[in-house]
Amino acid sequence: MYRYNDFDDAFLATRNAQFRAQVERRISGALTEDEFRPLRLMNGLYLQLHAYMLRVAIPYGTLSADQMRQLALIADKFDKGYGHFTTRQNIQYNWPKLTDVPDILDTLADVNLHAIQTSGNTIRNVTADHFAGAAADEIADPRPVAELIRQWSTDHPEFQFLPRKFKFAVTGSPNDRAVTRAHDIGLRMVERDGEAGFEVIIGGGLGRTPVIGKVIRDFLPQADLLPYIEAIVSVYNTLGRRDNKYKARIKITVNENGLDDVRDRVEKRFAKLRPLFDGVDQHLLAQIESHFAAPDFVQRNQAPYELTYANDPVFRAWADTNLAAHKAAGYAIVSISIKAHGQTPGDATSDQMRLMADLADKYSHGELRISHEQNVILPHVHKSDLPALHAALKPQGLATANIGLVSDIIACPGMDYCALATARSIPVATQIAERFDMLKLEHEIGPLKIKISGCINACGHHHVGHIGILGLDRAGVENYQITLGGDGTEDAVIGQRTGPGFAYDEITDAIERIIRTYLDLRDTPGETFLDAYRRLGSAPFKAALYPEAVKKNAA
């Protein structure tokens, strides 16, 4: 993984010292809160419902074991003993004191982490496939390109005050695990005539106007990537609206001007920019790539794994659910669920973080990943070590076998923390997880992605959930709308709203009715919920949700 050089260290030290002085001025009263607001947002510091919240970038979801331990230390020393992993592959601390924030930033800098550009109308943390560098289906590791984009975008003088926030996602695999089509720019690595390049997608996004991104280039040579994305952001910076923040994202710019017009402008800008780069970016990329060399994979006897798999049903359920295919023979990618039934999705205690860091050192070459689905991944584990790893996860509640199942729910912090939220997300997620754990239906149901947002901003990605839940305020009462059929993969589609929303005390029952309808109507036990929905359409699910309306229409 990338290690900071002297320039990086000096840059971060200067930025942190600058913010320390700004905090001192705020505390002294020399700065008002309104004057301080843009300064704190440039350093990832929000003011939430109850306290400040610090959002720390985890670039392209990659952490070292030492970095994870430092995150645990910060949770203990400066917060309440836990952190919250988000759908942007960040970690948020919900209870820091303003006086402590400069010390937190210095503590992060000690392990090459920061909070720069995790907020504001600028290019945010670059996200990537959480199996990057390990996946069996990968064309190439996308993280060097993600790191190149991170370095290019950090403090880019032209792009610090864009019309609105701007998000990148990168994947090196044909199977899209990075939700690239729901980003301002999505980059999917593809091959053409033996050459690696990118399919470039623009104008995706969720929120109050959900849009699936459009392909602006079906093949862009890797050597042209940086000048081309600079051309896109530069055109957006010129065309994007600043009169209405709800119409300022690039998805609106593309819709209002048309993809063809935007493409023409981008190509003209690209033609001017390309000679200016003169290969400097490729020289830098070559240096970055040297940081991402694959570990030395070894061949060992897999008998311990095979024996435990054959004789231990609890281990077998975990292996069947939480492991993914690795590019190296004899290895597996391990997804650690931090969503034990009834627990807050995305929250990890400091003890859990330290354990995962220790296990990464022992079994995964010191590497971890954070997924946009709010789980933690050990990317390189030899199969012979899996029984011992599974046993070590149990004491801290990290051995739940539910990755991709009904209780593996994405949920934003909602009204428990967020000043923008209009409804609770966390209690809804925990109630659904507990309901299906009690019913013992989770593994029978199979793959099912439920995503919950506590407001229209859609931080919980509900639009691309197989079942999406959106919490809204209706005359002072929480009301939960349901969407069905969403998909965040390479076949991305926005889910369709079923009809009127449900009260807080009705929503879990409503979800159960949807799922029981699926179980009754699926063709075979192997037909997934999404496949069944696509075959059946919405009618049987609406009938289950709104039986009184069906009776009324029939009458």
C-alpha positions as CSV (number, residue, x, y, z in Angstrom):
1,M,0.0,0.0,0.0
2,Y,1.1,3.6,-0.5
3,R,3.5,5.1,2.0
4,Y,3.9,8.8,2.4
5,N,7.2,10.5,1.3
6,D,8.8,13.6,2.7
7,F,6.6,15.8,0.6
8,D,3.4,14.1,1.8
9,D,4.5,14.4,5.5
10,A,5.4,18.1,5.1
11,F,2.2,18.9,3.3
12,L,0.1,17.2,6.0
13,A,2.0,18.8,8.9
14,T,1.5,22.3,7.4
15,R,-2.2,21.7,6.9
16,N,-2.7,20.4,10.4
17,A,-0.8,23.3,11.9
18,Q,-3.0,25.7,9.9
19,F,-6.1,24.1,11.2
20,R,-4.8,24.0,14.8
21,A,-4.5,27.8,14.6
22,Q,-8.0,28.1,13.2
23,V,-9.4,26.0,16.0
24,E,-7.6,28.2,18.6
25,R,-9.2,31.3,17.0
26,R,-12.6,29.7,17.1
27,I,-12.2,28.8,20.8
28,S,-11.0,32.3,21.6
29,G,-13.9,33.9,19.8
30,A,-11.8,35.5,17.1
31,L,-13.8,33.4,14.6
32,T,-17.6,33.0,14.7
33,E,-19.2,29.6,14.0
34,D,-20.2,30.9,10.5
35,E,-16.7,32.0,9.8
36,F,-15.3,28.8,11.1
37,R,-17.7,26.5,9.2
38,P,-15.9,26.5,5.8
39,L,-12.5,26.1,7.5
40,R,-13.6,23.0,9.5
41,L,-15.4,21.5,6.6
42,M,-12.2,21.6,4.6
43,N,-10.8,19.3,7.3
44,G,-13.7,16.9,7.6
45,L,-15.2,18.4,10.7
46,Y,-19.0,18.6,10.9
47,L,-21.4,19.9,13.5
48,Q,-24.0,17.2,14.0
49,L,-27.1,17.0,16.2
50,H,-25.2,16.4,19.5
51,A,-21.6,17.2,18.9
52,Y,-18.9,17.7,16.3
53,M,-18.2,14.7,14.0
54,L,-14.8,14.1,12.4
55,R,-14.8,12.2,9.1
56,V,-11.5,10.5,8.3
57,A,-10.6,9.4,4.8
58,I,-9.6,5.8,4.2
59,P,-8.4,6.1,0.6
60,Y,-9.9,3.5,-1.7
61,G,-10.8,1.5,1.4
62,T,-7.2,0.3,2.2
63,L,-5.8,0.2,5.7
64,S,-2.7,-1.3,7.2
65,A,-2.8,-3.1,10.6
66,D,-1.0,-0.2,12.2
67,Q,-3.5,2.3,10.8
68,M,-6.4,0.3,12.2
69,R,-4.7,0.3,15.6
70,Q,-4.3,4.0,15.4
71,L,-8.0,4.4,14.6
72,A,-8.7,2.3,17.7
73,L,-6.4,4.5,19.8
74,I,-8.3,7.6,18.6
75,A,-11.6,6.0,19.5
76,D,-10.4,5.4,23.0
77,K,-8.5,8.5,23.7
78,F,-10.7,11.1,22.0
79,D,-14.1,9.5,21.5
80,K,-16.4,7.0,23.2
81,G,-14.5,3.8,22.3
82,Y,-15.9,3.2,18.8
83,G,-16.0,4.5,15.2
84,H,-18.5,4.3,12.4
85,F,-17.4,3.0,8.9
86,T,-19.4,4.6,6.1
87,T,-20.6,3.9,2.6
88,R,-17.8,6.2,1.4
89,Q,-15.1,4.0,2.9
90,N,-14.5,6.6,5.6
91,I,-14.5,6.3,9.4
92,Q,-16.5,8.8,11.4
93,Y,-16.0,9.8,15.1
94,N,-19.2,11.1,16.5
95,W,-18.1,12.6,19.8
96,P,-14.7,14.5,19.5
97,K,-14.2,17.7,21.5
98,L,-13.2,20.6,19.3
99,T,-10.2,21.2,21.5
100,D,-9.0,17.7,20.7
101,V,-9.4,17.7,16.9
102,P,-6.0,19.1,16.1
103,D,-4.4,16.4,18.2
104,I,-6.5,13.8,16.4
105,L,-5.3,15.0,13.0
106,D,-1.7,14.8,14.2
107,T,-2.3,11.3,15.5
108,L,-3.7,10.4,12.1
109,A,-0.8,11.9,10.3
110,D,1.6,9.7,12.3
111,V,0.2,6.7,10.2
112,N,-0.4,8.5,6.9
113,L,-4.1,9.3,7.4
114,H,-6.0,12.5,7.2
115,A,-9.5,14.1,7.0
116,I,-8.8,16.5,4.0
117,Q,-11.6,16.8,1.5
118,T,-13.9,14.5,3.3
119,S,-16.4,17.3,3.1
120,G,-17.1,20.5,1.1
121,N,-17.7,21.1,-2.6
122,T,-14.5,19.4,-3.8
123,I,-13.3,16.0,-4.9
124,R,-14.1,13.6,-2.0
125,N,-12.4,10.4,-0.9
126,V,-11.8,8.2,-3.9
127,T,-13.5,4.8,-3.3
128,A,-12.7,1.5,-4.9
129,D,-13.6,-2.2,-5.1
130,H,-13.1,-3.6,-1.5
131,F,-11.6,-6.7,-3.0
132,A,-9.0,-4.7,-5.0
133,G,-5.6,-6.4,-5.4
134,A,-7.1,-9.8,-4.4
135,A,-10.2,-10.6,-6.5
136,A,-10.0,-13.6,-8.8
137,D,-12.0,-11.7,-11.5
138,E,-9.8,-8.7,-11.5
139,I,-8.1,-7.4,-14.7
140,A,-5.7,-5.4,-12.6
141,D,-5.5,-3.8,-9.2
142,P,-7.2,-0.4,-9.5
143,R,-5.7,1.1,-6.3
144,P,-2.6,2.7,-8.0
145,V,-5.0,4.6,-10.3
146,A,-7.1,5.5,-7.3
147,E,-4.0,6.8,-5.5
148,L,-3.0,8.8,-8.5
149,I,-6.4,10.4,-8.5
150,R,-6.1,11.1,-4.8
151,Q,-2.8,12.9,-5.2
152,W,-4.0,14.8,-8.2
153,S,-7.2,16.0,-6.6
154,T,-5.8,16.9,-3.1
155,D,-5.7,20.7,-2.9
156,H,-6.1,21.0,-6.7
157,P,-6.3,24.8,-7.0
158,E,-9.1,24.7,-9.7
159,F,-11.3,22.2,-7.9
160,Q,-11.6,23.4,-4.3
161,F,-14.8,25.3,-4.8
162,L,-16.8,23.2,-7.3
163,P,-20.6,23.8,-7.8
164,R,-21.1,20.7,-5.5
165,K,-19.3,17.8,-4.0
166,F,-17.7,15.3,-6.5
167,K,-17.2,11.6,-6.0
168,F,-15.1,9.0,-7.8
169,A,-15.3,5.2,-7.7
170,V,-12.9,2.8,-9.4
171,T,-13.0,-0.9,-10.1
172,G,-10.6,-3.2,-11.8
173,S,-13.1,-6.0,-12.2
174,P,-16.0,-6.7,-14.6
175,N,-18.2,-7.5,-11.6
176,D,-18.8,-4.1,-10.2
177,R,-18.5,-4.0,-6.4
178,A,-17.8,-0.3,-6.2
179,V,-21.2,1.0,-7.4
180,T,-19.4,3.0,-10.2
181,R,-22.7,3.9,-11.9
182,A,-23.9,5.9,-8.9
183,H,-20.9,8.2,-8.8
184,D,-20.1,11.6,-10.5
185,I,-17.3,9.7,-12.3
186,G,-17.1,6.0,-12.3
187,L,-14.2,4.2,-13.8
188,R,-14.4,0.5,-14.8
189,M,-11.2,-1.2,-16.0
190,V,-11.7,-2.9,-19.4
191,E,-9.4,-4.5,-22.0
192,R,-9.4,-4.0,-25.7
193,D,-7.0,-5.8,-28.0
194,G,-4.8,-6.7,-25.1
195,E,-4.6,-3.1,-23.8
196,A,-6.0,-2.1,-20.4
197,G,-8.1,1.0,-20.2
198,F,-11.3,2.4,-18.6
199,E,-14.9,2.7,-19.4
200,V,-15.6,6.2,-18.1
201,I,-19.1,6.9,-16.6
202,I,-20.3,10.3,-15.6
203,G,-23.4,11.8,-14.0
204,G,-24.4,9.1,-11.7
205,G,-25.7,9.8,-8.2
206,L,-28.4,9.1,-5.7
207,G,-30.0,11.6,-3.4
208,R,-33.2,13.5,-4.2
209,T,-32.7,12.9,-7.9
210,P,-31.3,9.4,-8.4
211,V,-29.6,8.9,-11.7
212,I,-27.6,5.9,-13.2
213,G,-24.4,7.3,-14.8
214,K,-23.9,7.4,-18.6
215,V,-20.9,6.2,-20.5
216,I,-19.0,9.1,-21.9
217,R,-16.1,7.0,-23.2
218,D,-16.4,3.2,-23.6
219,F,-12.6,2.8,-23.8
220,L,-10.0,5.3,-22.6
221,P,-6.4,4.2,-22.6
222,Q,-4.9,4.3,-19.1
223,A,-2.2,6.8,-20.2
224,D,-5.0,9.3,-21.0
225,L,-6.9,8.9,-17.7
226,L,-5.7,11.9,-15.7
227,P,-6.0,14.6,-18.4
228,Y,-9.4,13.2,-19.4
229,I,-10.9,13.2,-15.9
230,E,-9.4,16.7,-15.4
231,A,-11.2,17.7,-18.6
232,I,-14.5,16.4,-17.2
233,V,-14.2,18.1,-13.8
234,S,-13.1,21.3,-15.5
235,V,-16.1,21.3,-17.8
236,Y,-18.4,20.6,-14.9
237,N,-16.8,23.4,-12.9
238,T,-17.7,25.8,-15.8
239,L,-21.2,24.5,-16.6
240,G,-22.4,23.4,-13.2
241,R,-25.1,25.5,-11.6
242,R,-24.4,27.5,-8.5
243,D,-27.8,29.1,-8.1
244,N,-29.4,26.1,-6.6
245,K,-27.5,23.5,-4.6
246,Y,-30.2,20.9,-5.4
247,K,-29.4,21.2,-9.1
248,A,-25.7,21.6,-8.8
249,R,-24.4,18.0,-9.2
250,I,-22.9,16.8,-12.5
251,K,-25.9,14.5,-13.0
252,I,-28.1,17.6,-13.4
253,T,-25.5,19.3,-15.6
254,V,-25.5,16.3,-18.0
255,N,-29.2,16.1,-18.0
256,E,-29.7,19.8,-18.7
257,N,-27.0,20.1,-21.4
258,G,-27.2,16.6,-22.9
259,L,-24.5,13.9,-22.9
260,D,-23.4,14.7,-26.4
261,D,-22.8,18.4,-25.7
262,V,-20.9,17.6,-22.5
263,R,-18.9,15.0,-24.3
264,D,-17.9,17.5,-27.1
265,R,-16.8,20.0,-24.5
266,V,-14.8,17.4,-22.6
267,E,-13.1,16.2,-25.7
268,K,-12.1,19.7,-26.7
269,R,-10.8,20.4,-23.2
270,F,-9.0,17.1,-23.2
271,A,-7.2,17.9,-26.4
272,K,-5.8,21.0,-24.9
273,L,-4.8,19.4,-21.6
274,R,-3.3,16.1,-22.8
275,P,0.0,17.7,-24.1
276,L,0.5,19.6,-20.9
277,F,0.8,16.4,-18.9
278,D,3.7,15.2,-21.1
279,G,3.9,11.8,-19.4
280,V,4.5,13.2,-15.9
281,D,1.4,11.5,-14.6
282,Q,2.6,8.1,-16.0
283,H,5.9,8.6,-14.4
284,L,4.2,9.2,-11.1
285,L,1.8,6.3,-11.6
286,A,4.8,4.0,-12.1
287,Q,6.2,5.1,-8.8
288,I,2.9,4.6,-7.1
289,E,2.5,1.1,-8.6
290,S,5.7,0.0,-6.8
291,H,3.8,0.5,-3.5
292,F,1.1,-2.1,-4.5
293,A,3.2,-5.2,-5.2
294,A,1.3,-8.3,-4.3
295,P,2.4,-10.2,-1.2
296,D,4.4,-13.4,-1.5
297,F,1.8,-16.1,-1.7
298,V,2.8,-19.5,-0.5
299,Q,1.5,-23.0,-1.0
300,R,0.5,-24.9,2.1
301,N,-1.6,-27.9,3.1
302,Q,-5.3,-27.0,3.1
303,A,-6.2,-30.0,5.2
304,P,-7.1,-28.0,8.3
305,Y,-9.6,-26.0,6.3
306,E,-11.1,-29.0,4.5
307,L,-11.5,-31.0,7.7
308,T,-13.1,-28.1,9.6
309,Y,-15.4,-27.3,6.7
310,A,-16.6,-31.0,6.6
311,N,-17.2,-31.3,10.3
312,D,-18.2,-27.9,11.8
313,P,-21.5,-26.6,10.5
314,V,-21.0,-23.2,12.1
315,F,-17.7,-22.8,10.4
316,R,-19.2,-24.1,7.1
317,A,-22.0,-21.5,7.2
318,W,-19.5,-18.8,7.8
319,A,-17.2,-20.0,5.0
320,D,-20.0,-20.3,2.5
321,T,-21.2,-16.8,3.3
322,N,-18.2,-14.7,4.2
323,L,-15.5,-15.9,1.8
324,A,-14.8,-14.8,-1.8
325,A,-12.6,-16.2,-4.5
326,H,-8.9,-15.1,-4.4
327,K,-6.6,-14.7,-7.4
328,A,-4.0,-16.9,-5.7
329,A,-4.5,-20.6,-5.4
330,G,-5.1,-21.7,-1.8
331,Y,-6.2,-18.3,-0.6
332,A,-9.5,-16.6,0.2
333,I,-10.8,-13.1,0.7
334,V,-12.5,-12.9,4.1
335,S,-15.3,-10.4,4.8
336,I,-15.7,-9.7,8.5
337,S,-19.2,-8.7,9.3
338,I,-19.5,-5.9,11.8
339,K,-23.2,-6.3,11.7
340,A,-23.9,-8.9,14.3
341,H,-27.7,-9.2,14.7
342,G,-29.1,-6.2,16.6
343,Q,-25.9,-4.2,16.4
344,T,-25.5,-0.8,14.6
345,P,-24.4,-1.4,11.0
346,G,-20.9,0.0,10.5
347,D,-20.0,0.6,14.1
348,A,-16.8,-1.1,15.4
349,T,-15.4,-0.8,18.9
350,S,-11.8,-0.1,19.6
351,D,-11.3,-3.7,20.9
352,Q,-12.8,-5.0,17.6
353,M,-10.5,-2.8,15.6
354,R,-7.4,-3.9,17.5
355,L,-8.4,-7.6,17.1
356,M,-8.9,-7.1,13.3
357,A,-5.5,-5.4,13.1
358,D,-3.8,-8.2,15.0
359,L,-5.5,-10.8,12.8
360,A,-4.5,-8.9,9.6
361,D,-0.8,-9.0,10.8
362,K,-1.1,-12.7,11.6
363,Y,-3.1,-13.9,8.6
364,S,-3.4,-11.3,5.9
365,H,0.0,-9.7,5.3
366,G,-0.9,-6.7,7.5
367,E,-3.7,-5.5,5.1
368,L,-7.3,-4.7,5.6
369,R,-10.0,-3.2,3.4
370,I,-13.2,-1.3,4.3
371,S,-16.2,-1.9,2.1
372,H,-18.8,0.6,1.0
373,E,-21.2,-2.0,2.5
374,Q,-19.8,-1.1,6.0
375,N,-17.8,-4.3,6.6
376,V,-14.1,-5.1,7.0
377,I,-12.1,-7.3,4.7
378,L,-8.9,-9.4,5.2
379,P,-7.9,-9.7,1.6
380,H,-5.2,-12.3,1.6
381,V,-5.8,-15.3,4.0
382,H,-4.5,-18.8,3.3
383,K,-7.3,-21.3,3.6
384,S,-5.3,-23.4,6.1
385,D,-5.6,-20.4,8.5
386,L,-9.3,-19.9,8.2
387,P,-10.4,-22.2,11.1
388,A,-8.1,-20.4,13.5
389,L,-9.2,-17.0,12.1
390,H,-12.8,-17.9,12.6
391,A,-12.3,-19.0,16.1
392,A,-10.4,-15.8,16.9
393,L,-13.2,-13.6,15.6
394,K,-15.9,-15.1,17.8
395,P,-15.0,-13.5,21.2
396,Q,-15.5,-10.0,19.8
397,G,-18.7,-10.8,18.0
398,L,-17.1,-10.7,14.5
399,A,-17.9,-14.2,13.3
400,T,-21.5,-13.5,12.1
401,A,-22.2,-15.5,8.9
402,N,-24.3,-12.9,7.2
403,I,-22.4,-11.2,4.4
404,G,-24.8,-10.4,1.6
405,L,-27.8,-11.7,3.5
406,V,-30.9,-10.0,4.9
407,S,-29.1,-8.7,8.1
408,D,-26.1,-7.3,6.2
409,I,-27.9,-4.0,6.0
410,I,-26.4,-0.7,4.8
411,A,-27.7,2.1,7.0
412,C,-26.8,5.7,7.4
413,P,-26.5,7.1,11.0
414,G,-30.0,8.7,10.5
415,M,-31.7,10.8,13.1
416,D,-29.6,9.3,16.0
417,Y,-26.7,11.5,14.9
418,C,-27.2,13.4,11.6
419,A,-28.5,17.0,11.6
420,L,-29.9,16.4,8.1
421,A,-31.8,13.2,8.8
422,T,-35.6,13.2,9.0
423,A,-36.1,9.7,10.4
424,R,-34.2,6.9,12.2
425,S,-32.2,4.4,10.3
426,I,-30.2,2.4,12.9
427,P,-33.2,1.1,14.9
428,V,-35.0,0.0,11.7
429,A,-31.9,-1.9,10.6
430,T,-31.4,-3.6,14.0
431,Q,-35.1,-4.6,14.2
432,I,-35.1,-6.1,10.7
433,A,-31.9,-8.0,11.5
434,E,-33.3,-9.3,14.8
435,R,-36.6,-10.3,13.2
436,F,-35.0,-12.6,10.6
437,D,-32.5,-14.0,13.1
438,M,-35.5,-14.9,15.3
439,L,-37.3,-16.5,12.3
440,K,-34.2,-18.4,11.3
441,L,-34.9,-17.6,7.7
442,E,-31.8,-15.7,6.7
443,H,-29.8,-18.4,5.0
444,E,-33.0,-19.8,3.4
445,I,-33.7,-16.4,1.9
446,G,-30.2,-16.2,0.4
447,P,-28.6,-13.1,-1.2
448,L,-30.6,-10.0,-0.5
449,K,-29.4,-6.4,-0.1
450,I,-31.5,-4.1,2.1
451,K,-30.3,-0.5,2.2
452,I,-31.8,2.2,4.5
453,S,-31.5,6.0,4.4
454,G,-32.8,8.4,7.0
455,C,-33.4,11.2,4.6
456,I,-33.6,12.1,0.9
457,N,-29.8,12.5,0.6
458,A,-29.5,8.7,0.3
459,C,-26.3,8.1,2.2
460,G,-27.6,4.6,2.8
461,H,-27.8,3.9,-1.0
462,H,-31.5,2.9,-0.7
463,H,-32.1,3.6,-4.3
464,V,-29.9,0.6,-5.4
465,G,-31.1,-1.8,-2.7
466,H,-32.9,-4.9,-3.7
467,I,-35.2,-3.6,-1.0
468,G,-34.7,0.1,-0.3
469,I,-36.1,2.0,2.7
470,L,-36.3,5.8,2.8
471,G,-37.2,7.4,6.1
472,L,-39.0,10.7,5.8
473,D,-40.9,13.2,8.0
474,R,-44.6,13.4,7.4
475,A,-46.1,16.1,9.5
476,G,-43.8,15.4,12.4
477,V,-44.1,11.6,12.1
478,E,-41.6,9.2,10.7
479,N,-42.7,7.5,7.5
480,Y,-40.8,4.9,5.6
481,Q,-41.1,4.5,1.8
482,I,-40.1,1.2,0.2
483,T,-38.4,0.7,-3.2
484,L,-37.9,-2.7,-4.8
485,G,-35.6,-4.0,-7.6
486,G,-32.7,-1.7,-7.2
487,D,-29.2,-2.9,-8.1
488,G,-25.8,-1.3,-7.6
489,T,-23.7,-3.7,-9.8
490,E,-22.6,-3.4,-13.4
491,D,-26.3,-3.8,-14.3
492,A,-27.2,-0.9,-12.0
493,V,-30.9,0.2,-11.8
494,I,-32.9,2.5,-9.5
495,G,-35.5,0.7,-7.4
496,Q,-39.2,1.4,-8.0
497,R,-41.3,2.9,-5.2
498,T,-44.1,0.5,-4.1
499,G,-46.6,3.1,-2.8
500,P,-47.5,4.9,0.4
501,G,-45.0,4.7,3.2
502,F,-45.2,2.9,6.6
503,A,-45.0,4.1,10.2
504,Y,-42.0,3.3,12.3
505,D,-43.8,0.5,14.1
506,E,-45.0,-1.0,10.8
507,I,-41.9,-1.1,8.6
508,T,-40.4,-4.3,9.9
509,D,-43.7,-6.2,9.4
510,A,-43.9,-4.8,5.9
511,I,-40.4,-6.0,5.0
512,E,-41.3,-9.5,6.3
513,R,-44.4,-9.6,4.1
514,I,-42.3,-8.7,1.1
515,I,-39.8,-11.5,1.8
516,R,-42.4,-14.1,2.6
517,T,-44.1,-13.3,-0.7
518,Y,-40.7,-13.9,-2.4
519,L,-40.3,-17.3,-0.6
520,D,-43.7,-18.4,-1.6
521,L,-43.3,-17.4,-5.3
522,R,-39.7,-18.1,-6.2
523,D,-39.2,-20.7,-8.9
524,T,-36.5,-22.7,-7.1
525,P,-34.5,-22.3,-3.8
526,G,-31.7,-20.9,-6.0
527,E,-33.7,-18.1,-7.5
528,T,-32.6,-14.9,-5.7
529,F,-34.9,-12.2,-4.5
530,L,-33.7,-9.8,-7.3
531,D,-34.2,-12.4,-10.0
532,A,-37.7,-13.2,-8.7
533,Y,-38.6,-9.6,-8.6
534,R,-37.5,-9.1,-12.2
535,R,-39.5,-12.2,-13.3
536,L,-42.6,-11.4,-11.3
537,G,-42.7,-7.6,-11.4
538,S,-44.0,-5.5,-8.5
539,A,-47.6,-6.6,-8.5
540,P,-47.4,-9.6,-6.0
541,F,-45.3,-7.5,-3.6
542,K,-47.6,-4.6,-3.7
543,A,-50.5,-6.9,-3.0
544,A,-48.7,-8.2,0.1
545,L,-47.9,-4.6,1.2
546,Y,-51.3,-3.1,0.6
547,P,-53.9,-5.9,0.9
548,E,-56.7,-3.4,1.7
549,A,-56.1,-1.5,-1.6
550,V,-56.3,-4.8,-3.5
551,K,-59.6,-5.7,-1.9
552,K,-61.0,-2.2,-2.6
553,N,-59.9,-2.4,-6.3
554,A,-61.4,-5.8,-6.6
555,A,-64.7,-4.6,-5.2
